[in-house]
Amino acid sequence: MSIWNFKTIRSGSKGAEFVELSAAQQARIKQYSAALETAVNSTVANPPFSKYFVKESIGMRMLDGCTLLPAGNIEYGLCQALHGEESAVAAFRSYYGRNKVSEPILGIIAGSPGNIASPCGNCRDLLLDEFGEDFEIVSGAPEGGLAIVAKMKDYLFSQFKDLNLDDAEPSLPDEIKLAIKQGELLANDFYSPPNVHPERRYHAMIDTAQKYYVGARDVMCEYHPIYALRDAIRQARRGNDPFVESVTIVCEDFDGGAPHVMYKDRQHLLELNLQAELLLGVEQNPPVYLVTYGQRKEIVGAWKTSVKEWLPFPFDPRNFGPEFIKGLTDYYRRLGC
């Protein structure tokens, strides 16, 4: 049996650091260990395409023990996947139902000791909606060593800066109008109720040195939509133009602050930006502007963040190591960018 040394996350002015567990967390060490042990022994994963085994477990957060359920990623179709977190949520609801007895604990086997799990954007969307932002995710290596206990909120970001449009780029107001107009024309969405999460019904525009690309959601009856940023990203990729300079998100006003861009979309934008970084050989972190507008298309609110800031502990190709990144860079170069 592996032995883990648990730490938790504290965020401060210098970023996130690993610190000692709280007294309440100390009392749950046996359950953290059991969650990781169950994950280590999980045989759910079946990744024929990626060969990237994600081994997980999930159970109730209870001091007197609980049933821990194994989970893992299952790949099918053509590089389609049910991720480990998705299978964990399905297993949890199948076993425990929807009677909330206690917060869940999610265990994830995450590479080498000291690595923190990095759920993909889509899994963050699912976990947030199903379990909220206060449940715990514990990640550790199969051989033991340093393991990290995090809260779901550590993987989320919504601390946008207020944006004064008078201080922004002179072209931004015109870009906002264009994003609103074209986004409304492009949206193909008979299925999503306008009164359910209206903050998620946004349009997106990606600006590069060459041109702009506007995207809108495309929803069909099986409920596997293409989100607005991914729609714009697909256009930029077809033009071999991943060189993001700024991003504009627009959403009808819903009396609730900044638009909520899906974490799945945030991840796809991060990977497009990585493509540019690998080709240029420099790091970059383009600004993201978020705007709500009224019935007469007037601007109601405006905020700012960046491509990297709004996706903490990201899952991206760098997770697969330097050799993978070298091959990916060569692939992008062969595309003719």
C-alpha positions as CSV (number, residue, x, y, z in Angstrom):
1,M,0.0,0.0,0.0
2,S,1.3,3.4,-1.0
3,I,1.9,6.1,1.6
4,W,1.1,9.7,0.8
5,N,2.1,13.0,2.5
6,F,-0.8,15.4,2.1
7,K,-0.6,19.2,1.6
8,T,-3.3,21.7,0.6
9,I,-3.3,24.8,-1.5
10,R,-3.2,28.4,-0.3
11,S,-3.5,31.2,-2.8
12,G,-1.7,34.5,-2.1
13,S,-0.1,37.5,-3.7
14,K,2.7,35.3,-4.9
15,G,0.4,32.7,-6.4
16,A,-0.6,29.3,-5.1
17,E,1.6,27.4,-2.6
18,F,1.4,24.1,-0.9
19,V,0.8,24.3,2.9
20,E,-0.1,22.0,5.8
21,L,-3.6,20.7,6.0
22,S,-6.2,22.3,8.2
23,A,-7.3,20.5,11.4
24,A,-10.5,19.4,9.6
25,Q,-8.5,18.1,6.7
26,Q,-6.1,16.3,9.0
27,A,-9.1,14.3,10.3
28,R,-9.8,13.2,6.7
29,I,-6.4,11.8,5.9
30,K,-7.5,8.2,6.0
31,Q,-10.2,9.0,3.5
32,Y,-7.8,10.9,1.2
33,S,-5.5,7.8,1.3
34,A,-8.5,5.5,0.6
35,A,-9.6,7.7,-2.4
36,L,-6.1,7.5,-3.9
37,E,-5.7,3.8,-3.2
38,T,-9.1,3.1,-4.9
39,A,-8.0,5.2,-7.9
40,V,-4.7,3.4,-8.2
41,N,-6.6,0.1,-8.4
42,S,-9.3,1.3,-10.8
43,T,-9.6,-0.7,-14.0
44,V,-12.2,1.5,-15.7
45,A,-9.9,3.4,-18.0
46,N,-9.8,2.3,-21.7
47,P,-7.9,4.8,-23.9
48,P,-7.1,3.1,-27.2
49,F,-6.2,6.3,-29.0
50,S,-4.2,8.4,-26.5
51,K,-2.8,5.5,-24.3
52,Y,-3.2,8.1,-21.5
53,F,-4.7,6.2,-18.6
54,V,-6.6,8.4,-16.1
55,K,-7.4,6.6,-12.9
56,E,-9.8,8.1,-10.5
57,S,-12.2,7.4,-7.6
58,I,-15.1,9.2,-5.9
59,G,-17.1,8.9,-2.7
60,M,-18.8,10.9,0.1
61,R,-16.7,13.1,2.4
62,M,-17.5,11.3,5.7
63,L,-15.1,10.7,8.7
64,D,-16.5,7.2,9.4
65,G,-15.8,5.9,5.9
66,C,-17.9,5.5,2.8
67,T,-18.1,3.5,-0.4
68,L,-15.5,4.7,-2.9
69,L,-16.2,4.1,-6.5
70,P,-13.5,3.6,-9.2
71,A,-13.6,5.7,-12.3
72,G,-11.5,6.4,-15.4
73,N,-11.4,7.7,-19.0
74,I,-13.0,5.7,-21.8
75,E,-12.2,6.6,-25.4
76,Y,-14.4,5.7,-28.4
77,G,-15.4,6.8,-31.9
78,L,-12.4,8.7,-33.3
79,C,-10.5,10.3,-30.4
80,Q,-13.8,10.9,-28.6
81,A,-13.6,10.4,-24.8
82,L,-15.6,10.0,-21.6
83,H,-13.2,11.6,-19.2
84,G,-12.3,10.3,-15.8
85,E,-14.2,13.0,-14.1
86,E,-17.3,12.4,-16.3
87,S,-17.3,8.7,-15.4
88,A,-16.8,9.6,-11.7
89,V,-19.9,11.9,-11.7
90,A,-22.0,9.3,-13.4
91,A,-20.8,6.6,-11.0
92,F,-21.5,8.9,-8.0
93,R,-25.0,9.8,-9.1
94,S,-25.8,6.2,-10.0
95,Y,-24.7,5.0,-6.5
96,Y,-25.7,7.9,-4.2
97,G,-28.5,9.5,-6.2
98,R,-29.3,13.2,-5.6
99,N,-29.9,13.1,-1.9
100,K,-27.0,15.3,-0.7
101,V,-25.7,13.6,2.4
102,S,-22.2,15.1,2.3
103,E,-19.7,16.7,-0.1
104,P,-18.0,14.3,-2.5
105,I,-14.2,13.6,-2.5
106,L,-12.7,13.0,-5.9
107,G,-9.4,11.1,-6.1
108,I,-7.1,11.5,-9.2
109,I,-3.8,9.8,-9.9
110,A,-1.7,12.6,-11.3
111,G,1.8,11.7,-12.6
112,S,4.7,12.1,-10.2
113,P,4.6,13.1,-6.5
114,G,3.7,16.8,-6.0
115,N,1.8,17.1,-9.3
116,I,-1.6,18.6,-8.9
117,A,-4.4,17.2,-11.0
118,S,-5.5,19.5,-13.9
119,P,-9.0,18.6,-15.0
120,C,-9.8,19.7,-18.5
121,G,-12.2,22.6,-19.1
122,N,-15.2,20.5,-19.9
123,C,-14.7,18.4,-16.7
124,R,-14.6,21.6,-14.7
125,D,-17.9,22.7,-16.3
126,L,-19.5,19.3,-15.2
127,L,-18.0,19.2,-11.7
128,L,-19.0,22.8,-11.0
129,D,-22.6,22.3,-12.0
130,E,-23.0,18.9,-10.3
131,F,-21.0,19.5,-7.0
132,G,-20.4,23.2,-6.6
133,E,-17.1,24.8,-5.8
134,D,-16.4,23.6,-2.2
135,F,-15.8,19.9,-2.6
136,E,-12.3,18.4,-2.4
137,I,-10.1,16.9,-5.2
138,V,-7.1,14.9,-3.9
139,S,-4.3,14.1,-6.4
140,G,-1.3,11.9,-5.9
141,A,1.2,9.6,-7.6
142,P,0.6,5.8,-7.6
143,E,3.9,5.2,-5.7
144,G,2.9,7.7,-2.9
145,G,4.8,10.8,-1.8
146,L,3.6,14.3,-1.8
147,A,-0.2,14.5,-2.6
148,I,-2.3,17.6,-3.0
149,V,-5.8,18.3,-1.6
150,A,-7.5,21.2,-3.4
151,K,-11.0,22.6,-3.5
152,M,-12.9,22.9,-6.7
153,K,-12.8,26.6,-6.3
154,D,-9.0,26.5,-6.8
155,Y,-9.6,25.4,-10.4
156,L,-12.0,28.3,-11.1
157,F,-11.6,32.0,-11.9
158,S,-14.1,34.8,-11.9
159,Q,-12.2,37.7,-10.4
160,F,-12.4,39.9,-13.5
161,K,-11.1,43.5,-13.5
162,D,-13.6,46.2,-14.3
163,L,-12.9,47.7,-17.7
164,N,-13.2,51.4,-18.5
165,L,-13.8,51.5,-22.2
166,D,-12.3,55.0,-22.4
167,D,-9.0,53.5,-21.3
168,A,-9.2,50.6,-23.7
169,E,-7.9,50.3,-27.3
170,P,-9.7,52.8,-29.5
171,S,-10.9,50.0,-31.8
172,L,-12.6,48.0,-29.0
173,P,-16.0,49.7,-29.2
174,D,-16.3,48.9,-32.9
175,E,-15.1,45.3,-32.3
176,I,-17.8,44.9,-29.7
177,K,-20.5,46.1,-32.0
178,L,-19.2,43.7,-34.7
179,A,-19.1,40.8,-32.3
180,I,-22.7,41.5,-31.2
181,K,-24.0,41.8,-34.8
182,Q,-22.2,38.9,-36.3
183,G,-22.6,36.7,-33.3
184,E,-26.4,37.1,-33.4
185,L,-26.4,36.2,-37.1
186,L,-24.2,33.1,-36.6
187,A,-25.9,31.6,-33.5
188,N,-27.8,28.3,-34.3
189,D,-29.6,27.5,-31.1
190,F,-33.2,26.4,-31.0
191,Y,-32.6,24.2,-27.9
192,S,-31.1,26.1,-25.0
193,P,-33.8,27.9,-22.8
194,P,-32.9,31.6,-22.7
195,N,-33.8,31.8,-19.0
196,V,-31.5,29.0,-17.9
197,H,-27.9,30.3,-17.4
198,P,-28.3,33.3,-19.6
199,E,-24.8,34.3,-18.7
200,R,-23.5,31.4,-20.8
201,R,-25.2,32.5,-24.0
202,Y,-22.3,34.5,-25.4
203,H,-20.6,35.3,-28.7
204,A,-16.9,35.5,-29.2
205,M,-14.4,37.3,-31.4
206,I,-10.7,36.5,-31.8
207,D,-8.5,39.3,-33.2
208,T,-5.2,38.4,-34.8
209,A,-2.7,40.5,-36.8
210,Q,-4.4,39.4,-40.0
211,K,-8.1,39.6,-39.3
212,Y,-10.9,38.8,-36.8
213,Y,-12.9,35.6,-36.4
214,V,-16.4,35.7,-34.9
215,G,-18.0,32.6,-33.3
216,A,-21.4,31.6,-31.9
217,R,-22.8,28.5,-30.3
218,D,-24.2,25.8,-32.5
219,V,-26.6,23.5,-30.6
220,M,-28.3,20.4,-31.9
221,C,-30.8,17.9,-30.4
222,E,-28.2,15.5,-29.0
223,Y,-26.8,18.3,-26.7
224,H,-23.1,18.2,-27.7
225,P,-22.8,21.9,-28.7
226,I,-20.0,23.8,-30.3
227,Y,-19.3,26.8,-28.1
228,A,-18.7,30.3,-29.4
229,L,-14.9,30.4,-28.8
230,R,-14.4,27.0,-30.4
231,D,-16.4,28.1,-33.4
232,A,-14.1,31.1,-33.8
233,I,-11.0,29.0,-33.2
234,R,-11.9,26.6,-36.0
235,Q,-12.0,29.5,-38.4
236,A,-8.6,30.8,-37.3
237,R,-7.1,27.4,-37.6
238,R,-8.5,27.0,-41.2
239,G,-6.7,30.2,-42.0
240,N,-3.4,29.0,-40.4
241,D,-3.8,32.0,-38.2
242,P,-3.4,31.1,-34.5
243,F,-1.7,34.4,-33.5
244,V,-4.2,35.7,-31.0
245,E,-3.8,39.4,-30.1
246,S,-7.1,39.9,-28.2
247,V,-10.4,38.2,-27.5
248,T,-13.8,39.8,-27.1
249,I,-16.8,38.1,-25.4
250,V,-20.3,39.7,-25.7
251,C,-23.4,38.6,-24.0
252,E,-26.9,40.0,-23.5
253,D,-27.3,41.7,-20.1
254,F,-28.7,39.3,-17.5
255,D,-28.3,41.4,-14.3
256,G,-25.5,39.2,-13.0
257,G,-22.1,40.6,-13.8
258,A,-19.6,39.3,-16.4
259,P,-20.5,36.6,-18.9
260,H,-19.6,33.1,-17.8
261,V,-17.4,31.6,-20.6
262,M,-17.5,27.9,-20.4
263,Y,-14.2,26.4,-19.2
264,K,-14.2,24.1,-22.2
265,D,-14.0,27.2,-24.4
266,R,-11.3,28.7,-22.2
267,Q,-9.2,25.5,-22.6
268,H,-9.6,25.6,-26.4
269,L,-8.5,29.2,-26.5
270,L,-5.5,28.4,-24.4
271,E,-4.4,25.6,-26.8
272,L,-4.8,28.0,-29.8
273,N,-2.6,30.4,-28.0
274,L,-0.1,27.6,-27.3
275,Q,0.0,26.9,-31.0
276,A,1.1,30.6,-31.6
277,E,3.7,30.4,-28.8
278,L,5.3,27.3,-30.2
279,L,5.5,28.8,-33.6
280,L,6.8,32.2,-32.4
281,G,9.1,30.8,-29.8
282,V,7.8,33.3,-27.2
283,E,5.3,33.2,-24.3
284,Q,2.2,35.5,-24.7
285,N,-0.9,36.1,-22.7
286,P,-3.5,38.1,-24.8
287,P,-6.2,40.1,-23.1
288,V,-9.8,39.0,-23.0
289,Y,-12.5,41.6,-22.9
290,L,-16.0,40.6,-21.6
291,V,-19.0,42.8,-22.2
292,T,-22.8,42.7,-21.6
293,Y,-25.2,44.7,-23.7
294,G,-28.8,45.8,-23.6
295,Q,-31.7,45.5,-26.0
296,R,-30.6,48.5,-28.0
297,K,-27.1,47.0,-28.2
298,E,-25.8,49.5,-25.7
299,I,-22.9,48.4,-23.4
300,V,-24.1,47.7,-19.9
301,G,-20.9,46.3,-18.3
302,A,-17.3,45.6,-19.3
303,W,-14.5,43.5,-17.7
304,K,-11.0,42.3,-18.5
305,T,-8.9,39.2,-17.9
306,S,-6.4,37.2,-20.0
307,V,-6.1,33.9,-21.9
308,K,-4.0,32.3,-19.1
309,E,-5.4,34.0,-16.0
310,W,-8.9,32.7,-16.3
311,L,-7.9,29.0,-16.5
312,P,-5.9,28.0,-13.3
313,F,-3.9,24.8,-13.2
314,P,-4.6,24.2,-16.9
315,F,-4.8,21.0,-18.8
316,D,-2.9,21.5,-22.1
317,P,-0.4,19.6,-24.3
318,R,2.5,20.6,-22.0
319,N,1.0,18.0,-19.6
320,F,2.3,15.3,-21.9
321,G,6.0,16.3,-21.6
322,P,8.7,18.0,-23.7
323,E,9.0,15.2,-26.4
324,F,5.3,15.6,-27.1
325,I,5.6,19.3,-27.4
326,K,8.5,19.0,-29.8
327,G,6.4,16.7,-32.1
328,L,3.5,19.1,-31.8
329,T,5.6,22.1,-32.8
330,D,6.9,20.2,-35.8
331,Y,3.3,19.3,-36.8
332,Y,2.2,23.0,-36.6
333,R,5.2,24.0,-38.7
334,R,4.2,21.5,-41.4
335,L,0.8,23.1,-41.5
336,G,2.4,26.0,-43.2
337,C,2.0,28.7,-40.6
